[in-house]
């Protein structure tokens, strides 16, 4: 990735500019069009699926997908699922869209058994070829990192409250 730097600062090249959400300035994550095709509402689909969509994970931004080249944005209201990254404090929204793990289900298991099996279970399902993250997860990629973060956060909170 290159940028244009001068003594007064750096700016993105035209190629890089398309990587940033126009609504909030966050760098977007490239996703495949199939993700949008799977998750957009019928009205969203009718607006067209861009060829180079990006996912905006910024919790404070209404935009979920954008493609600056196509001058199109999609907000959560254009999707058939809620987006976990946009609601990190809502423990009922899936962290794992393939197998239905939520922060609440992870917390409940940790409270009942002392540990979460979510990461291990999802890993086994991935190895068995049964995940569909590219079409079910709004970010278009594997949820394991997100699930592990939730497990650590919940474990940490529960440890603090029982200490």
C-alpha positions as CSV (number, residue, x, y, z in Angstrom):
1,X,0.0,0.0,0.0
2,X,1.4,3.3,-1.0
3,X,0.6,6.8,0.1
4,X,1.5,10.3,-0.9
5,X,3.6,11.9,1.9
6,X,4.7,15.4,2.2
7,X,6.3,17.4,5.1
8,X,2.7,18.4,6.1
9,X,1.4,14.8,6.3
10,X,0.4,11.7,4.3
11,X,-2.7,11.1,2.2
12,X,-4.1,8.0,0.7
13,X,-3.5,7.2,-3.0
14,X,-6.7,7.0,-5.1
15,X,-6.5,3.2,-4.9
16,X,-6.4,3.4,-1.1
17,X,-9.2,5.9,-0.9
18,X,-11.7,3.3,-1.9
19,X,-10.7,1.3,1.2
20,X,-12.2,3.8,3.6
21,X,-15.8,4.3,4.6
22,X,-17.0,7.7,3.4
23,X,-19.3,7.9,6.4
24,X,-16.8,7.4,9.2
25,X,-13.3,7.2,7.7
26,X,-12.7,3.7,9.0
27,X,-10.7,1.3,6.8
28,X,-13.1,-1.3,5.4
29,X,-12.5,-5.0,5.1
30,X,-12.8,-6.5,1.6
31,X,-15.7,-9.0,1.4
32,X,-16.9,-11.1,-1.5
33,X,-20.1,-10.0,-3.3
34,X,-21.6,-13.4,-2.3
35,X,-21.7,-12.2,1.3
36,X,-23.9,-9.3,0.3
37,X,-26.1,-11.5,-2.0
38,X,-26.7,-13.8,0.9
39,X,-27.4,-11.1,3.5
40,X,-29.1,-8.2,1.8
41,X,-32.9,-7.8,1.9
42,X,-34.8,-8.0,-1.4
43,X,-34.8,-4.2,-1.6
44,X,-31.0,-4.1,-0.9
45,X,-30.4,-6.6,-3.6
46,X,-32.5,-4.6,-6.1
47,X,-30.1,-1.7,-5.6
48,X,-27.3,-3.9,-6.9
49,X,-24.4,-5.7,-5.5
50,X,-21.1,-3.9,-6.1
51,X,-18.1,-5.8,-7.4
52,X,-15.7,-4.7,-4.7
53,X,-17.6,-4.3,-1.5
54,X,-16.0,-3.5,1.9
55,X,-17.3,-4.1,5.4
56,X,-17.3,-1.3,7.9
57,X,-17.0,-2.7,11.5
58,X,-17.0,0.7,13.2
59,X,-19.6,0.4,15.9
60,X,-20.4,4.1,15.7
61,X,-21.1,4.0,11.9
62,X,-24.5,3.1,10.4
63,X,-22.8,1.8,7.2
64,X,-22.2,-2.0,7.0
65,X,-21.1,-2.3,3.4
66,X,-19.7,0.2,1.0
67,X,-18.1,0.4,-2.4
68,X,-16.8,3.9,-3.2
69,X,-16.2,2.9,-6.8
70,X,-19.8,2.1,-7.2
71,X,-20.9,4.9,-4.9
72,X,-23.2,2.6,-2.9
73,X,-23.6,1.9,0.8
74,X,-25.7,-0.5,2.7
75,X,-26.8,0.0,6.3
76,X,-27.9,-2.6,8.8
77,X,-31.6,-2.0,7.8
78,X,-30.6,-3.4,4.4
79,X,-29.6,-6.7,5.9
80,X,-31.6,-9.7,7.0
81,X,-29.5,-10.2,10.1
82,X,-28.3,-7.9,12.9
83,X,-24.5,-7.2,12.8
84,X,-22.7,-8.1,16.0
85,X,-19.9,-5.6,15.5
86,X,-22.5,-2.8,15.4
87,X,-24.0,-3.9,18.7
88,X,-21.2,-5.3,20.9
89,X,-23.3,-4.9,24.1
90,X,-26.3,-6.8,22.8
91,X,-25.6,-10.3,24.1
92,X,-28.4,-11.9,22.0
93,X,-26.9,-11.1,18.6
94,X,-24.9,-14.0,17.1
95,X,-21.1,-13.9,17.3
96,X,-21.1,-17.1,15.3
97,X,-23.8,-16.9,12.6
98,X,-23.3,-20.5,11.4
99,X,-23.8,-22.3,14.7
100,X,-25.8,-19.7,16.7
101,X,-23.3,-18.8,19.4
102,X,-24.2,-15.5,21.2
103,X,-22.4,-13.8,24.1
104,X,-25.3,-14.9,26.2
105,X,-25.0,-18.6,25.3
106,X,-21.3,-18.4,25.9
107,X,-21.7,-16.7,29.3
108,X,-24.4,-19.2,30.3
109,X,-22.1,-22.1,29.5
110,X,-19.2,-20.6,31.4
111,X,-21.4,-19.9,34.4
112,X,-22.8,-23.5,34.4
113,X,-19.6,-25.4,33.6
114,X,-16.7,-23.0,34.2
115,X,-15.6,-22.9,30.6
116,X,-16.8,-22.4,27.1
117,X,-16.7,-25.0,24.4
118,X,-17.7,-22.6,21.6
119,X,-14.2,-22.1,20.0
120,X,-13.5,-25.9,20.1
121,X,-16.9,-26.7,18.7
122,X,-16.7,-24.2,15.9
123,X,-13.1,-25.3,15.1
124,X,-14.4,-28.9,14.7
125,X,-17.2,-27.8,12.5
126,X,-14.8,-25.8,10.3
127,X,-12.5,-28.8,10.0
128,X,-15.6,-30.9,9.0
129,X,-16.4,-28.4,6.3
130,X,-19.7,-27.3,7.8
131,X,-19.2,-23.6,8.3
132,X,-20.6,-21.0,5.9
133,X,-18.9,-17.8,7.2
134,X,-18.5,-16.3,3.8
135,X,-22.3,-16.2,3.4
136,X,-23.6,-16.1,6.9
137,X,-21.2,-13.8,8.8
138,X,-21.7,-10.1,7.8
139,X,-17.9,-9.6,7.8
140,X,-17.7,-12.4,5.3
141,X,-15.0,-14.3,7.1
142,X,-14.5,-16.7,10.0
143,X,-15.9,-15.8,13.4
144,X,-13.4,-17.7,15.5
145,X,-11.4,-14.6,16.5
146,X,-14.6,-12.8,17.5
147,X,-15.8,-15.9,19.5
148,X,-12.4,-16.2,21.3
149,X,-12.5,-12.5,22.2
150,X,-16.1,-12.9,23.6
151,X,-15.0,-16.0,25.6
152,X,-12.0,-14.1,27.1
153,X,-14.1,-11.0,27.9
154,X,-16.9,-13.0,29.5
155,X,-14.4,-15.1,31.5
156,X,-12.6,-12.0,32.7
157,X,-15.9,-10.3,33.8
158,X,-17.1,-13.4,35.6
159,X,-13.7,-13.8,37.3
160,X,-13.8,-10.2,38.5
161,X,-17.3,-10.6,39.9
162,X,-16.5,-13.8,41.8
163,X,-13.3,-12.4,43.2
